[in-house]
Amino acid sequence: MRLTVTQLFTLADVHAQARALAALPLAGTPGFAQAATRLLQQFLMAPPEGIRPGWPASRRHGAFGYDRADDSAFYPANLAYLLQRLAARHPAEPFAQAWRQLASGITAQYQHYRSVPGLWSYAFYQTRPQKRWFPFGRAFSQAEHFRPPDDPDDTALIYLTLPHTPEQQAWLRHIKLPRHAGQVAGPVPHTRPAWQGLAAYTTFFSEHMPLSFDVGVLANVMNWVLTLGGPLNRHDEDSLHILADVISQDLILTDAYRIAPYYAHAVGLGYTLARFMAAHPAHDFVVEHRPRLLATLCKLEASQGLTGFERLVVQVSQAMLGHRPGPVPAFSVQEAADFALYRFPLGAEYRLWLAQAVAPRPWQIVRFSSPSFALGLLLERHFCE
């Protein structure tokens, strides 16, 4: 199927979806699940093609007045995982079939993000049928220099939500991922000093990007590795070593940028780590580290500076680890629409010391948000009750 620009979501669509969240009943109240599911169908479905091509999301930089539509693989893959998990946990719900159908429609779109050379890895932005490296951008949307490489994060999420053949899984597990791990691809300077000699999985499938570790990426990759099963290799063990350090030292609270340049916020990291653990509750790593991560999330919920919607996401993360959350926090529609699981620091990919120094600053961060994913998070919170 060939996509045309007129089929894609626009920024006006994304803003309209954000406003539509205001009409929902409160999460946890009667009627919410039905209203939220129907709204999600309205967000994503467009007859006759089913799930609408492109993705309702945006990327924003408030200080510069930058606001663009966005349609990466990241949010649809995260939402597909969320919906599949909801349907599996609540199969008797009258909406479980609708969640499965929405997830299937999302996964059918993954073909547009598959590697340009035809490998079975995936990129953040669409790779076919046209170059759209920064979709809806005014300067770099067609510039090959700015094409994001395939990456383990989107690839792992896509493999978690869409079955691949045993041959494709073996290629990713034993060839692609190890080839781009630390020390195999080269030393990893852009991380905490204690981790620089580790052979954990790095952030990109590319020889042309600075090597770094990102805890959000590692959590998603190890989720897939443990789901696939089999003996762990050196790269798996070192990746789990990093995740253990993060949890035991509360690093999501104190060093979020350096441990995860592309998540770079305690709330999103807590959610991603909790989701990984919830998928493998009996694994030795999870049994050992779940209590400490839950304690960290309780500290995070009580901390200052979070929005009401961010507190709600922390509650979802706590519930994944077996903790019954408190009352649903009050939040504004704008807080929900602006929630950013993924964040892009403008200087993160440059080796120059000045770029690295300013990358963590708030004015250097581009926030990626999706009203559809926010709606999925509200559904998750509803079923925590």
C-alpha positions as CSV (number, residue, x, y, z in Angstrom):
1,M,0.0,0.0,0.0
2,R,1.5,3.3,-1.0
3,L,1.0,6.1,1.5
4,T,0.3,9.7,0.5
5,V,0.7,12.8,2.6
6,T,-3.0,13.5,2.6
7,Q,-3.7,10.2,4.4
8,L,-1.4,11.0,7.3
9,F,-2.4,12.6,10.6
10,T,-1.8,16.3,10.8
11,L,-0.8,18.4,13.8
12,A,-4.4,19.7,13.9
13,D,-5.6,16.1,14.3
14,V,-3.2,15.6,17.2
15,H,-4.4,18.7,18.9
16,A,-8.0,17.8,18.4
17,Q,-7.4,14.4,19.9
18,A,-5.7,16.0,22.9
19,R,-8.8,18.1,23.5
20,A,-11.1,15.1,23.2
21,L,-9.6,13.6,26.3
22,A,-11.5,16.2,28.3
23,A,-14.8,14.4,27.6
24,L,-13.9,11.2,29.2
25,P,-15.3,10.0,32.6
26,L,-12.7,9.7,35.4
27,A,-10.5,6.6,35.2
28,G,-11.8,4.1,37.7
29,T,-15.4,5.1,37.4
30,P,-18.2,3.2,35.6
31,G,-18.4,3.9,31.9
32,F,-14.7,4.8,31.6
33,A,-13.5,1.7,29.8
34,Q,-16.2,1.8,27.2
35,A,-15.8,5.6,26.6
36,A,-12.0,5.3,26.4
37,T,-12.0,2.3,24.1
38,R,-14.5,4.0,21.7
39,L,-12.4,7.2,21.8
40,L,-9.3,5.2,21.0
41,Q,-11.0,3.6,18.0
42,Q,-12.0,7.1,16.9
43,F,-8.4,8.3,17.2
44,L,-6.9,5.4,15.2
45,M,-9.6,4.0,12.8
46,A,-10.4,5.5,9.5
47,P,-12.5,3.5,7.0
48,P,-11.9,1.8,4.7
49,E,-8.2,1.2,5.5
50,G,-8.7,0.3,9.2
51,I,-5.8,1.7,11.3
52,R,-5.0,5.0,9.7
53,P,-1.5,5.3,8.2
54,G,0.9,7.5,10.1
55,W,0.6,8.1,13.8
56,P,-1.1,10.7,15.9
57,A,1.8,12.2,17.8
58,S,3.8,15.4,18.1
59,R,7.3,16.6,18.9
60,R,7.6,19.9,20.7
61,H,10.2,22.3,22.0
62,G,8.3,24.9,24.0
63,A,11.2,27.4,24.4
64,F,11.5,27.7,20.6
65,G,7.8,27.5,19.8
66,Y,8.6,24.3,17.8
67,D,5.5,22.0,17.4
68,R,5.3,19.4,14.6
69,A,3.2,16.3,13.9
70,D,5.2,13.1,14.3
71,D,4.6,9.5,13.3
72,S,7.5,7.3,14.6
73,A,7.2,3.6,15.4
74,F,7.8,4.2,19.0
75,Y,4.4,5.2,20.3
76,P,2.4,2.7,18.2
77,A,4.6,-0.1,19.3
78,N,4.3,0.9,23.0
79,L,0.5,1.2,22.6
80,A,0.2,-2.2,20.9
81,Y,2.1,-3.7,23.8
82,L,-0.1,-2.0,26.3
83,L,-3.3,-3.1,24.5
84,Q,-2.1,-6.7,24.1
85,R,-1.2,-6.8,27.8
86,L,-4.6,-5.4,28.8
87,A,-6.4,-8.0,26.7
88,A,-4.4,-10.8,28.1
89,R,-4.9,-9.8,31.7
90,H,-8.6,-9.0,31.3
91,P,-9.9,-11.5,28.6
92,A,-13.4,-11.4,30.0
93,E,-13.8,-7.7,29.5
94,P,-16.3,-6.8,26.8
95,F,-13.6,-4.6,25.2
96,A,-10.8,-7.1,25.1
97,Q,-11.5,-8.0,21.5
98,A,-11.5,-4.3,20.5
99,W,-8.1,-3.9,22.1
100,R,-6.7,-6.9,20.2
101,Q,-8.1,-5.6,17.0
102,L,-6.5,-2.2,17.6
103,A,-3.2,-3.8,18.4
104,S,-3.4,-5.9,15.2
105,G,-4.1,-2.8,13.1
106,I,-1.1,-1.1,14.6
107,T,1.3,-4.1,14.0
108,A,0.2,-4.2,10.4
109,Q,1.8,-0.8,9.9
110,Y,5.3,-1.9,11.0
111,Q,6.3,-2.7,7.5
112,H,6.7,1.0,6.9
113,Y,9.5,1.2,9.5
114,R,11.5,-1.9,8.4
115,S,15.2,-1.4,7.7
116,V,16.1,0.3,4.4
117,P,18.5,-2.4,3.4
118,G,15.7,-5.0,3.9
119,L,17.0,-6.5,7.1
120,W,14.6,-7.5,9.9
121,S,15.4,-4.6,12.2
122,Y,13.3,-1.4,12.4
123,A,13.8,2.3,12.5
124,F,12.2,5.1,14.5
125,Y,10.8,6.8,11.4
126,Q,9.2,5.4,8.3
127,T,11.7,4.1,5.7
128,R,9.3,3.2,2.9
129,P,7.9,4.1,0.4
130,Q,9.4,7.5,0.8
131,K,12.2,9.2,2.8
132,R,10.6,10.9,5.8
133,W,13.4,11.2,8.3
134,F,11.8,14.1,10.1
135,P,8.2,13.8,9.1
136,F,6.4,17.1,8.7
137,G,9.7,19.0,9.2
138,R,10.5,22.1,7.2
139,A,14.3,21.6,6.8
140,F,15.6,18.1,7.3
141,S,12.7,15.8,6.3
142,Q,14.4,14.6,3.1
143,A,18.1,15.0,4.1
144,E,19.8,11.6,4.1
145,H,22.4,12.9,6.6
146,F,19.6,13.1,9.3
147,R,18.2,9.7,8.7
148,P,17.9,7.9,12.1
149,P,19.5,4.5,12.0
150,D,17.7,1.3,12.9
151,D,17.7,0.9,16.7
152,P,17.3,-1.9,19.3
153,D,14.5,-0.1,21.1
154,D,11.9,0.1,18.4
155,T,13.1,-3.3,17.1
156,A,12.6,-5.0,20.4
157,L,9.1,-3.4,20.9
158,I,8.1,-4.5,17.4
159,Y,9.3,-8.1,18.0
160,L,7.5,-8.2,21.3
161,T,4.2,-7.2,19.7
162,L,4.4,-8.9,16.2
163,P,5.5,-12.6,15.8
164,H,8.6,-13.0,13.7
165,T,9.9,-16.3,12.2
166,P,12.4,-18.3,14.2
167,E,15.1,-17.4,11.6
168,Q,14.4,-13.7,12.1
169,Q,14.5,-14.0,15.8
170,A,17.8,-16.0,15.7
171,W,19.3,-13.3,13.5
172,L,18.4,-10.5,15.9
173,R,19.4,-12.5,19.0
174,H,22.7,-13.9,17.8
175,I,23.9,-11.6,15.1
176,K,22.4,-8.1,15.0
177,L,22.2,-7.3,18.7
178,P,25.7,-8.7,19.7
179,R,27.3,-6.9,16.7
180,H,26.3,-3.6,18.1
181,A,26.9,-4.3,21.8
182,G,29.5,-2.4,23.9
183,Q,33.2,-3.4,23.4
184,V,32.2,-5.4,20.2
185,A,31.2,-2.2,18.4
186,G,33.8,-0.3,20.4
187,P,34.3,1.4,23.8
188,V,31.3,3.2,25.2
189,P,32.4,6.7,26.4
190,H,29.0,8.3,26.8
191,T,27.9,6.6,30.0
192,R,28.7,6.4,33.7
193,P,32.4,5.6,34.3
194,A,31.5,2.3,36.0
195,W,29.8,1.0,32.9
196,Q,32.2,2.1,30.2
197,G,33.9,-1.4,30.0
198,L,30.6,-3.3,29.9
199,A,29.4,-5.2,26.9
200,A,25.7,-4.3,27.2
201,Y,23.5,-3.5,24.2
202,T,24.0,0.0,22.9
203,T,21.4,2.5,21.7
204,F,21.7,2.3,17.8
205,F,22.3,-0.2,15.1
206,S,24.9,2.0,13.5
207,E,28.7,2.3,13.1
208,H,28.3,6.1,12.7
209,M,26.7,7.0,16.0
210,P,28.5,7.6,19.3
211,L,28.1,4.5,21.5
212,S,26.0,4.8,24.6
213,F,23.8,2.8,26.9
214,D,20.2,3.8,27.6
215,V,18.4,2.1,30.4
216,G,15.0,2.4,28.7
217,V,16.4,0.7,25.6
218,L,18.0,-2.1,27.8
219,A,14.7,-2.7,29.6
220,N,12.9,-3.2,26.3
221,V,15.6,-5.4,24.8
222,M,15.9,-7.6,27.8
223,N,12.1,-7.9,27.9
224,W,12.3,-9.4,24.5
225,V,15.3,-11.5,25.3
226,L,13.7,-13.1,28.3
227,T,10.4,-13.6,26.4
228,L,12.3,-15.4,23.7
229,G,14.0,-17.6,26.3
230,G,17.3,-19.5,26.2
231,P,20.6,-19.1,28.0
232,L,21.9,-15.6,28.6
233,N,25.1,-14.4,27.0
234,R,27.6,-11.9,28.1
235,H,25.7,-9.0,26.6
236,D,22.5,-10.0,28.4
237,E,24.3,-10.3,31.7
238,D,26.0,-6.9,31.4
239,S,22.7,-5.4,30.4
240,L,21.0,-6.8,33.5
241,H,24.1,-5.6,35.5
242,I,23.3,-2.0,34.4
243,L,19.6,-2.4,35.2
244,A,20.5,-3.8,38.7
245,D,22.8,-0.8,39.3
246,V,20.0,1.6,38.3
247,I,17.5,0.0,40.7
248,S,19.8,-0.6,43.6
249,Q,21.2,3.0,43.5
250,D,17.9,4.8,42.7
251,L,19.6,6.3,39.6
252,I,16.3,7.1,37.9
253,L,15.8,9.7,40.6
254,T,19.4,11.1,40.6
255,D,21.0,10.6,37.2
256,A,18.2,10.0,34.6
257,Y,19.8,11.8,31.7
258,R,23.2,10.0,31.9
259,I,21.6,6.5,32.3
260,A,19.0,7.1,29.6
261,P,19.6,10.0,27.2
262,Y,16.5,9.1,25.2
263,Y,14.1,8.7,28.1
264,A,15.8,11.1,30.5
265,H,13.0,11.3,33.0
266,A,12.3,9.3,36.1
267,V,8.6,8.7,35.3
268,G,9.1,7.2,31.9
269,L,12.1,5.1,33.1
270,G,10.1,3.8,36.1
271,Y,7.2,2.8,33.8
272,T,9.5,1.0,31.3
273,L,11.4,-0.8,34.1
274,A,8.2,-1.8,35.8
275,R,6.7,-3.1,32.6
276,F,9.8,-5.2,31.9
277,M,9.5,-6.7,35.4
278,A,5.8,-7.3,35.2
279,A,6.4,-9.4,32.1
280,H,8.8,-11.8,33.9
281,P,7.6,-11.9,37.6
282,A,9.2,-15.3,38.3
283,H,12.7,-14.5,36.9
284,D,15.5,-14.3,39.4
285,F,16.4,-10.8,38.4
286,V,12.8,-9.6,39.0
287,V,12.4,-11.4,42.3
288,E,15.5,-9.8,43.6
289,H,15.0,-6.3,42.4
290,R,11.3,-5.7,42.3
291,P,11.0,-4.6,46.0
292,R,13.7,-1.9,45.5
293,L,12.1,-0.6,42.3
294,L,8.7,-0.4,44.0
295,A,10.3,1.6,46.9
296,T,11.9,3.9,44.4
297,L,8.5,4.4,42.7
298,C,6.9,5.3,46.0
299,K,9.6,7.9,46.6
300,L,9.0,9.2,43.1
301,E,5.2,9.6,43.6
302,A,5.8,11.6,46.8
303,S,8.4,13.9,45.2
304,Q,7.8,17.5,44.1
305,G,7.6,18.7,40.6
306,L,5.5,16.0,38.9
307,T,2.3,16.8,37.1
308,G,-0.9,15.1,38.0
309,F,-0.7,12.9,34.9
310,E,2.9,11.9,35.7
311,R,1.8,10.8,39.2
312,L,-0.9,8.7,37.5
313,V,1.8,7.0,35.3
314,V,3.8,6.3,38.5
315,Q,0.7,4.7,40.0
316,V,0.4,2.4,36.9
317,S,4.1,1.4,37.3
318,Q,3.5,0.6,41.0
319,A,0.5,-1.5,40.1
320,M,2.5,-3.5,37.7
321,L,4.7,-4.5,40.6
322,G,1.8,-5.6,42.8
323,H,1.2,-2.4,44.7
324,R,-2.4,-1.1,45.0
325,P,-2.3,2.6,44.1
326,G,-4.0,5.4,45.9
327,P,-6.7,7.7,44.5
328,V,-6.4,8.7,40.9
329,P,-4.6,12.1,40.9
330,A,-6.2,15.2,39.4
331,F,-4.6,16.2,36.1
332,S,-5.3,18.5,33.2
333,V,-5.9,17.4,29.7
334,Q,-2.8,19.3,28.6
335,E,-0.7,17.3,31.1
336,A,-2.0,14.1,29.6
337,A,-1.4,15.2,26.0
338,D,2.1,16.5,26.8
339,F,3.3,13.4,28.6
340,A,6.6,12.4,27.0
341,L,7.8,8.8,27.4
342,Y,10.5,9.6,24.7
343,R,12.6,12.7,24.8
344,F,15.3,13.8,22.4
345,P,18.3,15.8,23.7
346,L,19.6,17.9,20.9
347,G,23.3,17.5,21.9
348,A,23.2,13.8,22.8
349,E,24.6,12.4,19.6
350,Y,27.6,14.8,19.3
351,R,31.0,14.0,20.8
352,L,31.9,17.7,21.4
353,W,32.2,18.3,25.2
354,L,30.0,21.4,24.9
355,A,27.2,19.6,23.2
356,Q,27.3,16.8,25.8
357,A,27.4,19.4,28.6
358,V,24.3,21.2,27.5
359,A,22.3,18.2,26.3
360,P,20.6,17.5,29.7
361,R,19.3,21.1,30.0
362,P,15.5,21.4,29.7
363,W,15.9,23.9,26.9
364,Q,17.8,21.3,24.9
365,I,15.1,18.7,25.1
366,V,12.5,17.9,22.3
367,R,9.5,16.2,23.9
368,F,7.6,13.5,21.9
369,S,4.0,13.0,22.9
370,S,0.9,11.0,21.8
371,P,-2.7,11.5,22.9
372,S,-3.4,7.9,21.9
373,F,-0.7,6.6,24.2
374,A,-1.9,8.8,27.0
375,L,-5.4,7.4,26.5
376,G,-3.9,3.9,26.7
377,L,-2.2,4.8,30.0
378,L,-5.5,6.0,31.3
379,L,-7.0,2.6,30.4
380,E,-4.1,0.9,32.3
381,R,-4.8,3.1,35.4
382,H,-8.5,2.3,35.2
383,F,-7.8,-1.5,35.5
384,C,-5.5,-1.0,38.5
385,E,-8.6,-0.6,40.6
